[in-house]
Amino acid sequence: MSLPDRRQVEVVDVTFIARRPMTADVAISVRLLDAQGQWLAVHDYQPALGAIPTLKWIRGSRVVDRHLLPLPADFTTGEVCATLIAYERFRLPPLPVMDTRFGDVPLGAWTVP
């Protein structure tokens, strides 16, 4: 198995700050989409690449959650956007978002050169 070269991987870092201790085991899904809304890559995992599960979070915990999103081999250049969904790991229901206009939390858009 060979890993994609650096140019083919988009890195998305999300920072979480716990307002209170967490009582659910939550996973984070970051999705990378092209300009037409088609999925290019998805990364689902416990926060901080599994190192800091939400059940260990206490009030004030600051967790940087890195997601490595390899681009498909046939993607050359163009605009992409990232979205986030948090969900309960065992039953899989997504957690509700604070702004009901969105199903996913928008993380931003950028152009891959």
JOHU-V77148 format. One record per residue. N is the residue number from 0. SS is DSSP state (H for helix, E for strand, C for the rest). D_CENTER is the distance of its C-alpha to the mean C-alpha in Angstrom with 1 decimal. Layout:
N_SS_D_CENTER / N_SS_D_CENTER
//
This chain:
0_C_23.8 / 1_C_23.0 / 2_C_19.8 / 3_C_19.0 / 4_C_20.4 / 5_H_18.6 / 6_H_18.9 / 7_H_17.1 / 8_E_13.8 / 9_E_11.4 / 10_E_9.8 / 11_E_7.1 / 12_E_7.9 / 13_E_7.2 / 14_E_10.5 / 15_E_11.5 / 16_E_15.3 / 17_C_16.9 / 18_C_19.7 / 19_C_21.3 / 20_C_21.0 / 21_C_18.5 / 22_C_20.4 / 23_C_17.8 / 24_C_15.7 / 25_E_12.2 / 26_E_9.2 / 27_E_5.5 / 28_E_4.3 / 29_E_2.3 / 30_E_6.0 / 31_E_8.5 / 32_E_11.9 / 33_E_15.3 / 34_C_17.9 / 35_C_19.1 / 36_C_15.9 / 37_C_15.9 / 38_E_12.9 / 39_E_13.0 / 40_E_10.3 / 41_E_7.6 / 42_E_6.2 / 43_E_6.8 / 44_E_8.3 / 45_E_10.0 / 46_C_9.1 / 47_H_10.6 / 48_H_10.7 / 49_H_12.9 / 50_C_15.3 / 51_C_15.0 / 52_C_14.6 / 53_H_14.6 / 54_H_18.2 / 55_H_19.2 / 56_C_18.1 / 57_C_21.1 / 58_C_21.8 / 59_C_20.8 / 60_C_18.3 / 61_E_16.1 / 62_E_13.1 / 63_E_11.2 / 64_E_7.9 / 65_E_7.7 / 66_E_5.9 / 67_E_8.9 / 68_E_9.1 / 69_E_12.8 / 70_C_14.6 / 71_C_17.2 / 72_C_20.7 / 73_C_22.2 / 74_C_19.8 / 75_C_22.0 / 76_C_21.1 / 77_E_19.9 / 78_E_17.5 / 79_E_13.9 / 80_E_11.3 / 81_E_7.6 / 82_E_6.6 / 83_E_4.8 / 84_E_7.0 / 85_E_8.3 / 86_E_11.2 / 87_E_14.3 / 88_C_14.3 / 89_C_17.9 / 90_C_18.8 / 91_C_15.4 / 92_C_15.9 / 93_E_13.1 / 94_C_13.7 / 95_C_15.5 / 96_C_14.2 / 97_C_16.7 / 98_C_17.5 / 99_C_18.7 / 100_C_18.8 / 101_C_15.2 / 102_C_13.8 / 103_C_10.2 / 104_E_9.4 / 105_E_10.1 / 106_E_8.6 / 107_E_11.5 / 108_E_13.5 / 109_E_15.4 / 110_E_17.9 / 111_E_17.7 / 112_C_21.4
//
